[in-house]
């Protein structure tokens, strides 16, 4: 018996309780029950996710990646041997990475690969690029640039002929090596000798590519990043749909960078040699002129130069050497300033570096020029991505302008200092000449000419020495960039990764299944077990029993207890019959009133079968159909409904005229009769009580099938007067808030004898495993019930299982 000790509080709770379509209770058992019940659907969701991913993998072109490890380093052995200034060997790994990532170098690398024409094998869904594997090559001449990027198709009919298409348009049939000539292009299909046997009827299309567009498309797939800054190692990687192409691209880029580095660095040495050669021509002429002047002086003055003015000569020579040195440096600086002022738009940095090489201030000026070079290189790379008038270019131009200004100011400052030094030296020379004023003029002039010749000879010898050194340096330059790990053709794609995607699909399937399970749990507002009714109810009521779900087709009469008396469902009604005695122990005739909340919960089914199981015990039973709005008893027993309870209550017919006998002994019934316009008035008129009392004289049990009390109040009269008022719920059909009606009947209407039956509950694997569930036992009542396994082999279902088992056992024994 379900009890509650405080009726007033429970009445308030029942009134304040709100109906909700969501399950707000925490019930792990219900959660597991829904999981077990819908496990097939959850498994189907997971399998569907896996199948969807497999389809995606099947029709997605795989992406491959090839990479190599590149070590940056340069060494000029001739420079080391000759101790030549290595201004062009100042290197940093960041600069090398930027050059490797630049479109300029990438375009040069791609130009070395067979990417001018792309060939594709056309499939039903996917197209595959035939990189280096096309069965033919295309010789072409473009007359109209609009055909670049357009598709042209070739469908071989035989080995020596093919159909040619421009897009989807058929152009004509041609033979191998025959020219296809139009006003826009000229094509010739030439089969490869080693792939002639691979020519078949497949459709192959090709496109003529623009190298700039290919570079722009491919540059985003290139990845260059440092591995170890100390070791100057760089990783170069490239991704593409063709594995062979990935290897070729990274290899070509590495090789092209080595060639580019050699070109750029040898260009610097060439500029130095050009400058030295120009100076050699200049000072060769000066040396020649000095020699001629001495010869002419000796001839004109018959002077043999026998006098010795060694002291004067040595001192003035040193001062003159210093003057020449300073003049040379001033000339160099003036040439740099001139180069900067005359070449504002395109400064030849290597020329400037070559000019400044070997001077005392080369280190400081060279660093400024190198910074200017870096800014110019940055601008050159940016012009591949942005326009010349963009903000980024303007910003770089501003930096270049500032760097030029700093460079010019530095040169002016050095020039000013050199000029001061020159003035100081010239002053000393004048002072020295004043000391030798008494020296004869011819001897003095001869000494001066000798001094000038000596200076020219020294300077010429110095230039010749430098030219020889830089010639050897240019010949000895070798790039030391090394490919440590060569690129290989990748065997497995990096995307999509099959195992990862399958795991992802399983995870997604599990998440979707969990979400679905959570939704089912939240939307689960139906009664699954007696436990749901007991938890939600505040009233005191009895539990007569649990009726399992009938697995077979229910007969029209809805009477199933007579079909197989040893079945589980027949035994469940026996439990109900046994539990009725605990409600009332008084002897005599009894009235059973059955109702439910709404139609479809099985009250008529329960009424008929309770009547049938009681009739089996030898008691006389009559069923009254009081559900006059939706009568069913006459349909169940297959009789007419032209007379019945409605005609009896209005006095049109007598009770004996309306009693029908069923196929089951001791079981009679009275149909509802024609549908009256006022069923409620007929039921509460008082005539019904007289009819029931009269029937009690002839029958042991009068069972009244009332209309649903959740829809109309017709059943209230009989529920109050009945010895056994019964309220029927249907598992997985009746809403949880239907329990409110049960509480109102007990608490508000004082129907204290009210008992419940839970109908159509699942059994076996899908059974709800609540406290009063049907998973392992049924028949909860007033401390009385039967376990599901009690008396194994008693029920018909168990007998069938045992018969099957015994048959299999016998078959095995015979086989042995």
C-alpha positions in Angstrom: 0.0 0.0 0.0 1.4 3.4 -1.0 0.8 5.8 1.9 1.2 9.5 2.9 1.0 10.7 6.5 -0.1 14.3 5.9 -3.3 14.6 3.7 -3.6 18.4 3.9 0.0 19.0 2.7 -0.4 16.5 -0.1 -3.6 18.1 -1.3 -1.8 21.4 -1.5 1.1 19.7 -3.3 -1.2 18.1 -5.8 -3.0 21.5 -6.6 0.3 23.3 -7.0 1.9 20.7 -9.2 2.3 21.8 -12.9 2.1 19.7 -15.9 5.4 19.5 -17.9 6.4 17.8 -21.1 10.0 17.4 -19.8 11.5 14.8 -17.5 13.0 16.8 -14.6 13.8 13.8 -12.4 17.2 12.2 -12.0 16.8 8.5 -12.8 19.9 6.6 -13.8 17.9 3.4 -14.2 15.6 5.1 -16.7 18.7 6.4 -18.5 20.1 2.9 -18.8 16.7 1.6 -19.9 16.5 4.1 -22.7 20.1 3.3 -23.7 19.3 -0.4 -23.8 15.9 0.1 -25.6 17.3 2.4 -28.3 20.7 0.7 -28.6 20.1 -0.3 -32.2 19.3 3.2 -33.2 22.4 4.5 -31.5 24.5 1.8 -33.2 22.9 2.8 -36.5 23.9 6.4 -35.9 27.5 5.4 -35.3 27.5 3.2 -38.4 26.0 6.0 -40.4 28.7 8.4 -39.3 31.4 5.8 -40.2 29.8 5.2 -43.6 29.5 8.9 -44.3 33.2 9.4 -43.5 34.2 6.4 -45.6 32.2 7.9 -48.5 34.0 11.3 -47.9 37.3 9.5 -47.9 36.5 7.7 -51.0 35.6 10.8 -53.0 38.1 13.2 -51.5 41.4 13.8 -53.4 44.2 13.0 -50.9 46.8 15.7 -50.2 50.5 14.7 -50.0 53.5 16.5 -48.5 57.1 16.2 -49.2 59.9 18.0 -47.4 63.6 18.3 -47.2 66.1 19.6 -44.7 68.3 22.4 -46.0 71.4 23.8 -44.2 72.4 27.4 -45.0 76.1 28.2 -45.1 78.6 29.9 -47.5 82.4 29.6 -47.7 84.7 31.3 -50.2 88.0 29.5 -49.8 89.9 31.9 -52.1 88.8 34.8 -49.9 90.0 33.0 -46.8 93.3 32.3 -48.5 93.8 35.9 -49.8 92.1 37.6 -46.8 89.8 39.5 -49.1 87.0 41.5 -47.3 83.9 39.2 -47.2 81.3 42.0 -47.1 79.0 39.8 -49.2 79.2 36.9 -46.8 77.3 38.5 -43.9 74.4 36.0 -43.6 71.4 35.3 -41.4 69.0 32.5 -41.5 66.0 34.9 -41.5 67.1 36.4 -44.7 67.5 33.0 -46.3 64.0 32.0 -45.2 62.5 35.1 -46.7 64.3 34.5 -50.0 63.1 30.9 -50.0 59.5 32.0 -49.4 59.6 34.8 -52.0 57.6 34.5 -55.2 60.6 35.6 -57.2 62.7 32.5 -56.3 59.6 30.2 -56.3 58.7 31.2 -59.8 62.3 30.5 -60.9 62.1 27.1 -59.4 58.7 26.3 -61.0 60.0 27.3 -64.4 62.4 24.4 -64.2 59.5 21.9 -63.9 57.1 20.6 -66.5 54.2 22.8 -65.4 53.6 24.7 -68.6 50.9 22.2 -69.5 48.8 20.2 -66.9 47.3 16.9 -68.0 44.3 15.3 -66.2 42.5 11.9 -66.3 38.8 12.7 -66.1 36.9 10.4 -63.8 33.2 10.1 -63.0 33.6 12.2 -59.8 37.3 12.9 -59.3 39.9 14.0 -61.7 43.6 12.9 -61.3 46.5 14.9 -62.6 48.9 13.0 -64.8 52.0 14.8 -63.7 54.9 13.2 -65.7 52.7 10.3 -66.5 50.6 11.6 -69.4 50.7 9.2 -72.4 51.4 12.2 -74.8 53.0 15.6 -74.9 51.6 18.8 -76.3 53.5 21.0 -78.7 51.7 24.4 -78.9 51.8 27.9 -80.2 49.5 30.4 -78.6 48.0 33.1 -80.8 45.3 34.3 -78.4 46.2 34.5 -74.6 42.6 33.9 -73.7 43.1 30.2 -74.1 45.4 30.1 -71.1 43.7 28.1 -68.4 41.0 26.8 -70.7 40.3 23.0 -70.8 41.0 21.0 -74.0 40.1 17.4 -74.2 41.5 14.4 -76.0 39.6 11.1 -76.4 41.6 8.4 -78.2 39.6 6.3 -80.6 42.6 4.3 -81.7 46.3 4.5 -81.1 46.8 6.8 -84.1 43.7 8.9 -83.9 41.7 10.9 -81.4 38.7 13.3 -81.0 39.6 16.8 -79.9 37.4 19.0 -77.7 37.6 22.6 -76.6 35.8 22.5 -73.3 32.6 20.5 -74.0 32.6 21.5 -77.6 33.7 19.0 -80.2 36.4 20.4 -82.5 37.2 17.5 -84.8 39.0 14.2 -85.2 42.7 14.2 -85.8 45.6 11.8 -86.3 48.7 11.6 -84.0 51.3 14.3 -84.9 48.7 16.2 -87.0 48.5 19.9 -86.4 45.3 21.3 -84.9 45.2 24.8 -86.2 42.7 27.6 -85.4 42.9 31.4 -85.3 43.7 31.2 -81.6 46.2 28.3 -81.2 48.2 25.6 -82.9 48.4 22.2 -81.2 50.1 18.9 -81.9 49.6 15.8 -79.9 52.8 13.7 -79.7 52.7 10.3 -78.0 55.5 9.4 -75.6 57.5 6.5 -76.9 57.6 4.7 -73.6 53.8 5.2 -73.0 52.4 4.3 -76.4 50.8 1.1 -75.0 49.0 3.1 -72.3 46.9 5.1 -74.8 43.3 3.9 -74.4 39.8 5.2 -74.8 40.0 7.3 -71.6 39.2 11.0 -71.8 42.2 13.1 -71.0 42.1 16.9 -70.8 44.8 19.5 -70.5 45.2 23.1 -69.7 48.0 25.6 -70.7 49.1 27.3 -67.5 50.3 30.9 -66.8 53.5 30.6 -64.7 52.6 33.7 -62.6 49.1 32.3 -61.8 50.6 28.9 -61.0 53.1 30.6 -58.7 50.4 32.4 -56.9 48.3 29.2 -56.5 51.3 27.1 -55.3 52.9 29.6 -53.0 50.2 29.1 -50.3 51.1 25.4 -50.2 54.8 26.1 -49.6 56.1 26.0 -46.0 59.5 27.2 -45.0 60.5 27.4 -41.4 63.8 27.1 -39.3 64.6 23.8 -37.6 67.7 24.9 -35.7 68.8 28.5 -35.9 72.3 27.6 -34.5 72.9 24.9 -37.1 71.2 27.1 -39.7 68.9 24.3 -40.8 65.7 25.0 -42.6 62.7 22.7 -43.4 61.2 23.2 -46.9 57.8 21.4 -47.4 55.2 21.5 -50.2 51.7 20.0 -50.4 49.9 18.9 -53.5 47.5 16.3 -54.8 50.3 14.6 -56.8 53.0 13.0 -54.6 55.7 13.1 -57.3 55.1 16.8 -57.8 55.6 17.6 -54.1 59.1 16.0 -54.2 60.0 17.8 -57.5 58.9 21.2 -56.2 60.9 21.2 -52.9 64.0 19.8 -54.7 63.8 22.4 -57.4 63.4 25.2 -54.9 66.5 24.1 -52.9 68.6 23.7 -56.1 67.4 27.1 -57.4 68.3 28.8 -54.2 71.8 27.4 -54.4 72.1 28.7 -58.0 70.5 32.1 -57.0 73.0 32.5 -54.1 76.0 31.8 -56.4 74.7 34.2 -59.0 74.1 37.0 -56.4 77.4 36.6 -54.7 79.5 36.3 -57.9 77.7 39.4 -59.1 79.3 41.3 -56.2 82.8 40.2 -57.1 82.2 41.2 -60.7 81.2 44.7 -59.6 84.4 45.0 -57.6 86.4 43.9 -60.6 84.6 46.5 -62.9 85.5 49.2 -60.4 89.2 48.1 -60.2 89.5 47.9 -64.0 88.1 51.5 -64.3 90.7 52.7 -61.8 93.5 50.8 -63.5 92.8 52.5 -66.8 92.8 55.8 -65.1 96.1 55.3 -63.2 97.8 53.6 -66.0 97.4 56.7 -68.0 98.6 58.8 -65.1 101.7 56.5 -64.6 102.4 56.8 -68.3 102.1 60.6 -68.2 104.5 60.7 -65.2 107.1 58.6 -66.9 106.9 60.8 -70.0 107.3 64.0 -68.0 110.5 62.7 -66.4 111.9 61.6 -69.7 111.1 65.0 -71.2 112.6 66.8 -68.2 115.9 64.9 -68.4 116.1 65.5 -72.2 115.3 69.2 -72.0 117.6 70.0 -69.1 120.2 67.4 -69.8 119.6 66.2 -66.2 120.8 62.8 -65.1 119.4 62.9 -61.5 122.8 62.3 -59.9 122.2 64.7 -57.0 120.7 63.2 -53.9 117.9 64.7 -52.0 116.9 61.7 -50.2 115.7 63.3 -47.0 113.5 65.8 -48.8 112.3 63.1 -51.1 111.3 60.6 -48.4 109.5 63.1 -46.3 107.6 64.6 -49.2 106.8 61.2 -50.5 105.2 60.1 -47.3 103.1 63.2 -47.2 102.1 62.9 -50.8 101.2 59.2 -50.3 98.8 60.3 -47.5 97.3 63.0 -49.7 96.7 60.6 -52.6 95.1 58.1 -50.1 92.8 60.8 -48.8 91.9 62.0 -52.3 91.1 58.4 -53.3 88.8 58.0 -50.4 87.2 61.4 -51.1 86.7 60.3 -54.8 85.1 57.0 -53.6 82.7 58.8 -51.3 81.8 61.3 -54.0 81.1 58.4 -56.4 78.8 56.8 -53.8 77.0 60.1 -53.2 76.6 60.5 -57.0 75.3 56.9 -57.4 72.7 57.5 -54.6 71.6 60.8 -56.1 71.4 59.6 -59.7 69.9 56.1 -59.0 67.1 56.9 -56.6 64.7 54.4 -58.0 67.1 51.5 -58.6 70.3 51.6 -56.5 72.9 48.9 -57.4 73.8 47.9 -53.9 76.5 45.5 -55.1 78.2 48.3 -57.0 78.2 50.5 -53.9 79.6 47.7 -51.8 82.3 47.1 -54.3 83.2 50.8 -54.4 83.5 51.1 -50.7 85.5 47.8 -50.2 89.0 48.2 -48.8 88.6 51.7 -47.4 89.1 52.6 -43.8 85.5 53.4 -43.2 84.1 50.4 -45.3 82.7 48.6 -42.2 80.5 51.5 -41.1 79.4 52.5 -44.6 78.9 48.9 -45.7 76.6 48.2 -42.8 74.4 51.1 -43.8 74.4 50.0 -47.5 73.5 46.4 -46.4 70.5 47.7 -44.4 69.5 49.7 -47.5 69.8 46.5 -49.6 67.5 44.6 -47.1 64.8 47.3 -47.4 65.0 47.2 -51.2 64.7 43.4 -51.2 61.7 43.6 -48.9 60.0 46.1 -51.2 60.8 43.8 -54.3 59.1 40.8 -52.6 56.1 42.9 -51.4 55.4 44.1 -55.0 54.4 40.5 -55.8 51.6 40.7 -53.3 50.5 44.4 -53.2 50.3 47.4 -55.5 52.9 50.1 -55.8 50.6 52.6 -54.2 49.6 50.5 -51.2 50.2 51.6 -47.5 52.8 48.8 -47.0 54.9 49.9 -50.0 54.6 53.6 -48.9 55.9 52.5 -45.4 58.9 50.7 -46.9 59.6 53.6 -49.2 59.7 55.9 -46.2 62.2 53.7 -44.5 64.3 53.6 -47.7 64.3 57.4 -47.8 65.4 57.6 -44.2 68.1 55.1 -44.8 69.4 57.0 -47.8 69.4 60.2 -45.8 71.4 58.6 -43.0 73.9 57.1 -45.5 74.4 60.5 -47.3 74.9 62.3 -44.0 77.4 59.7 -42.9 79.3 60.1 -46.2 79.3 63.8 -45.9 80.6 63.6 -42.4 83.5 61.3 -43.4 84.2 63.5 -46.5 84.5 66.6 -44.2 86.9 64.8 -41.9 89.0 63.7 -44.9 89.1 67.2 -46.3 90.4 68.5 -43.0 93.2 65.8 -43.0 94.1 66.7 -46.6 94.4 70.4 -45.7 96.6 69.5 -42.8 98.9 67.4 -44.9 99.2 70.0 -47.7 100.2 72.6 -45.0 103.0 70.3 -43.9 104.1 69.9 -47.6 104.3 73.6 -48.0 106.3 74.0 -44.9 108.7 71.3 -46.1 109.1 73.0 -49.5 110.0 76.3 -47.8 112.8 74.5 -46.0 114.3 73.4 -49.4 113.9 76.8 -51.2 117.6 77.0 -51.6 117.8 73.8 -53.5 118.4 74.3 -57.2 115.2 74.5 -59.2 116.0 71.7 -61.6 116.9 69.3 -58.9 113.8 70.2 -56.9 111.6 69.8 -60.0 113.2 66.4 -60.8 112.6 65.3 -57.2 109.0 66.3 -57.4 108.5 64.4 -60.7 110.1 61.3 -59.2 107.8 61.6 -56.2 104.7 61.7 -58.4 105.9 58.8 -60.5 106.6 56.8 -57.3 103.0 57.5 -56.1 101.4 56.5 -59.4 103.5 53.3 -59.5 102.4 52.3 -55.9 98.8 53.0 -56.6 98.9 51.1 -59.9 100.6 48.2 -58.3 98.0 48.2 -55.5 95.1 48.1 -58.0 96.8 45.3 -59.9 97.2 43.3 -56.7 93.5 43.8 -55.8 92.4 42.8 -59.3 94.3 39.6 -59.1 92.9 38.8 -55.6 89.3 39.4 -56.6 89.7 37.4 -59.9 90.9 34.5 -57.8 88.1 35.1 -55.3 85.5 35.0 -58.1 86.8 31.7 -59.4 87.0 30.2 -55.9 83.5 31.0 -54.8 81.5 27.9 -53.9 78.1 27.8 -52.2 78.0 25.7 -49.1 74.2 25.4 -48.9 73.6 21.7 -48.3 70.6 19.4 -48.6 70.9 17.3 -45.5 67.7 15.2 -46.0 66.6 14.8 -49.6 62.9 14.9 -50.5 61.2 11.6 -51.2 58.0 10.7 -52.9 55.4 10.5 -50.0 53.6 7.1 -49.8 50.8 8.2 -47.5 48.7 11.3 -47.6 48.7 13.9 -44.8 45.1 14.7 -45.4 42.6 13.2 -45.1 44.0 10.8 -42.5 41.9 7.7 -42.7 42.3 6.4 -39.1 41.9 9.8 -37.6 38.7 10.4 -39.6 37.2 7.1 -38.6 37.9 7.8 -35.0 36.4 11.2 -35.4 33.3 9.6 -37.0 32.9 7.2 -34.1 33.3 10.1 -31.6 30.7 12.2 -33.5 28.4 9.1 -33.6 28.8 8.7 -29.9 28.1 12.4 -29.2 25.0 12.4 -31.5 23.8 9.2 -29.8 24.4 10.8 -26.4 22.5 13.9 -27.5 19.7 11.8 -28.8 19.6 9.8 -25.6 19.6 13.0 -23.5 16.7 14.3 -25.6 14.8 11.1 -25.2 15.5 11.2 -21.5 14.3 14.9 -21.2 11.2 14.2 -23.3 10.4 11.0 -21.5 7.2 12.0 -19.7 5.4 8.7 -19.9 5.0 6.1 -17.2 7.4 3.1 -17.5 6.9 1.3 -14.3 5.0 1.2 -11.0 8.0 3.0 -9.6 7.1 6.2 -11.7 3.6 6.2 -10.2 4.7 5.6 -6.6 7.3 8.4 -6.8 5.0 11.0 -8.2 1.9 10.2 -6.1 1.0 11.7 -2.7 -2.0 9.5 -2.1 -2.6 6.1 -0.5 -3.6 3.4 -3.0 -3.1 -0.3 -3.6 -1.2 -1.9 -6.4 -3.1 -4.8 -7.8 -0.6 -5.9 -10.4 1.3 -5.5 -13.6 0.0 -6.7 -16.9 2.7 -7.6 -19.4 2.5 -6.5 -23.0 0.7 -9.0 -25.2 3.2 -10.0 -27.9 0.6 -11.5 -30.3 -2.4 -10.0 -32.1 -5.1 -9.3 -29.6 -8.4 -11.0 -30.7 -11.5 -8.9 -31.4 -13.1 -9.9 -28.1 -9.9 -8.7 -26.3 -10.3 -11.8 -24.1 -6.9 -13.5 -24.0 -6.8 -15.4 -20.7 -8.8 -18.3 -22.3 -6.5 -18.6 -25.3 -3.6 -20.0 -23.2 -4.3 -20.3 -19.5 -0.7 -21.1 -18.8 0.7 -17.9 -20.4 2.4 -15.1 -18.5 -0.4 -12.7 -19.2 -3.0 -15.2 -17.9 -0.9 -15.6 -14.7 -0.7 -11.8 -14.3 -4.5 -11.6 -14.2 -4.6 -14.4 -11.7 -2.3 -12.2 -9.5 -4.8 -9.3 -9.9 -7.6 -11.7 -8.9 -5.7 -12.9 -5.9 -4.8 -9.4 -4.8 -8.4 -8.2 -4.9 -9.1 -10.1 -1.7 -6.7 -7.8 0.2 -8.8 -4.8 -0.6 -12.0 -6.1 1.0 -12.3 -9.2 3.0 -16.1 -8.9 3.4 -18.1 -11.8 2.1 -20.8 -11.3 -0.5 -21.3 -10.0 -4.0 -18.7 -7.5 -5.2 -18.7 -4.5 -7.6 -15.6 -3.7 -9.6 -15.4 -0.3 -11.3 -12.6 0.2 -13.8 -11.5 3.6 -15.3 -8.4 5.3 -16.7 -7.3 8.8 -17.6 -7.9 8.8 -21.3 -8.9 6.3 -24.0 -6.4 3.8 -25.2 -4.9 2.8 -21.8 -6.5 -0.6 -21.8 -9.3 -0.3 -19.2 -11.7 -2.3 -21.4 -9.0 -5.0 -22.1 -8.3 -5.3 -18.3 -12.1 -5.3 -17.5 -12.8 -8.2 -19.9 -9.8 -10.3 -18.9 -10.3 -9.7 -15.1 -13.9 -10.9 -15.7 -12.7 -13.9 -17.6 -10.1 -14.9 -15.0 -12.7 -14.6 -12.2 -15.2 -16.6 -14.3 -12.5 -19.3 -14.6 -12.6 -19.7 -10.8 -16.3 -20.6 -10.9 -17.7 -17.2 -10.0 -20.5 -15.7 -12.1 -19.5 -12.4 -13.6 -21.3 -9.8 -15.7 -19.6 -6.8 -17.4 -21.4 -3.5 -17.8 -20.3 -1.1 -20.6 -20.9 2.3 -19.2 -18.5 4.0 -21.7 -21.5 5.2 -23.7 -19.6 7.8 -25.7 -17.1 5.3 -27.1 -18.5 1.8 -26.5 -16.3 -1.2 -27.2 -17.8 -4.3 -25.4 -20.2 -5.1 -28.2 -17.3 -5.0 -30.7 -15.3 -7.3 -28.6 -17.9 -9.9 -28.3 -19.4 -9.4 -31.8 -23.0 -8.5 -30.9 -25.3 -5.7 -31.9 -25.5 -2.6 -29.8 -29.2 -1.7 -30.4 -30.0 -2.1 -26.7 -28.0 -2.1 -23.5 -27.3 0.1 -20.5 -28.6 3.3 -22.1 -32.0 1.7 -22.9 -32.1 0.0 -19.4 -31.4 3.3 -17.6 -34.2 5.1 -19.5 -36.6 2.2 -18.8 -37.0 1.2 -22.4 -35.8 -2.4 -21.9 -35.4 -4.8 -19.0 -32.1 -6.1 -17.7 -32.8 -9.7 -18.8 -33.4 -8.5 -22.3 -29.9 -6.9 -22.5 -27.8 -9.7 -21.0 -25.5 -11.5 -23.5 -23.7 -14.8 -22.8 -20.0 -15.1 -23.9 -18.2 -18.1 -25.1 -16.7 -18.4 -21.6 -18.8 -20.1 -19.0 -20.0 -17.9 -16.1 -19.2 -14.7 -18.1 -22.0 -12.5 -19.3 -22.0 -8.9 -20.5 -24.4 -6.0 -21.2 -23.4 -3.5 -23.9 -23.7 0.2 -23.7 -26.6 0.4 -26.0 -27.3 3.3 -28.4 -25.3 6.5 -27.7 -27.6 8.8 -25.6 -27.4 12.6 -25.8 -27.0 12.8 -22.0 -24.8 10.0 -20.7 -23.8 11.8 -17.5 -27.4 12.4 -16.5 -28.3 8.8 -17.0 -25.5 7.5 -14.9 -26.1 9.9 -11.9 -29.9 9.5 -12.1 -30.0 6.8 -9.5 -31.3 4.1 -11.8 -27.7 2.7 -12.3 -27.5 1.8 -8.6 -30.8 -0.1 -8.9 -29.5 -2.0 -11.9 -26.3 -2.9 -10.2 -28.1 -4.0 -7.0 -30.4 -6.2 -9.1 -27.5 -7.8 -11.0 -25.8 -8.6 -7.7 -28.7 -10.9 -7.0 -27.7 -13.0 -10.0 -23.9 -12.6 -10.2 -21.0 -12.8 -7.8 -19.1 -9.9 -9.5 -20.4 -7.0 -11.4 -17.6 -5.4 -13.4 -18.3 -1.8 -14.7 -16.3 -0.5 -17.6 -16.4 3.2 -17.0 -15.5 6.0 -19.4 -12.1 7.7 -18.9 -12.3 9.9 -15.9 -9.6 12.2 -17.2 -12.0 13.3 -20.0 -15.5 13.2 -18.3 -16.7 12.7 -14.7 -19.2 9.9 -15.5 -17.1 7.3 -13.7 -17.0 9.1 -10.4 -20.4 7.7 -9.2 -19.4 4.1 -9.6 -15.9 4.5 -8.3 -17.3 5.8 -5.0 -19.8 2.9 -4.7 -17.6 0.1 -6.0 -16.0 -2.5 -3.7 -13.0 -2.6 -5.9 -12.3 0.8 -7.7 -9.5 0.2 -10.2 -7.5 2.8 -12.1 -5.6 1.6 -15.2 -2.3 3.1 -16.5 -0.6 2.0 -19.7 3.2 1.7 -19.7 5.0 4.0 -22.2 1.6 5.6 -23.0 0.1 7.2 -19.9 1.7 10.5 -19.1 3.3 11.0 -15.7 1.0 13.9 -14.8 -1.9 11.4 -15.1 -1.0 10.5 -11.5 -2.5 13.9 -10.5 -5.9 12.5 -11.4 -5.2 9.5 -9.2 -4.3 11.7 -6.3 -7.4 13.8 -6.7 -9.7 10.7 -6.6 -8.1 9.6 -3.4 -7.5 12.9 -1.7 -10.3 15.1 -3.0 -13.0 12.5 -3.5 -12.0 10.2 -0.7 -12.0 7.0 -2.7 -9.7 5.2 -0.3 -10.1 1.7 -1.8 -8.7 2.8 -5.1 -6.1 0.4 -6.6 -4.1 0.6 -9.8 -3.0 -1.7 -12.6 -0.1 -1.0 -14.9 -0.9 -2.4 -18.3 1.2 -3.3 -21.3 4.6 -3.3 -19.6 7.6 -4.5 -21.5 9.3 -7.8 -20.6 12.7 -9.3 -21.3 15.6 -7.2 -22.5 13.7 -4.0 -23.0 12.0 -4.1 -19.6 12.4 -1.1 -17.4 14.4 -2.0 -14.3 12.9 0.3 -11.7 12.1 -0.7 -8.2 8.7 -2.0 -9.2 9.6 -2.8 -12.8 9.0 -5.8 -14.9 12.6 -6.6 -15.8 12.9 -9.7 -13.5 9.6 -9.9 -11.7 5.9 -9.0 -11.9 2.9 -8.9 -9.7 3.5 -6.3 -7.0 0.6 -6.1 -4.5 -0.2 -6.1 -0.9 2.9 -8.1 -0.1 2.0 -10.8 -2.6 3.2 -11.6 -6.1 4.9 -14.2 -8.3 8.5 -14.0 -9.5 9.0 -14.3 -13.2 11.1 -17.5 -12.8 8.9 -19.1 -10.2 8.0 -22.6 -11.1 10.3 -22.8 -14.1 8.6 -24.5 -17.0 5.1 -23.7 -15.8 4.3 -21.0 -18.3 3.6 -21.8 -21.9 6.5 -19.6 -23.1 9.0 -21.4 -20.9 7.6 -24.8 -22.2 8.2 -23.6 -25.7 11.8 -22.6 -24.9 12.4 -26.0 -23.2 10.9 -27.8 -26.1 13.2 -26.0 -28.5 16.2 -26.7 -26.2 15.3 -30.3 -25.9 14.8 -30.6 -29.6 18.3 -29.1 -30.3 19.8 -31.4 -27.6 18.1 -34.4 -29.2 19.3 -33.4 -32.7 22.9 -33.1 -31.4 22.7 -36.4 -29.7 21.5 -38.0 -33.0 24.2 -36.3 -34.9 26.8 -37.8 -32.6 
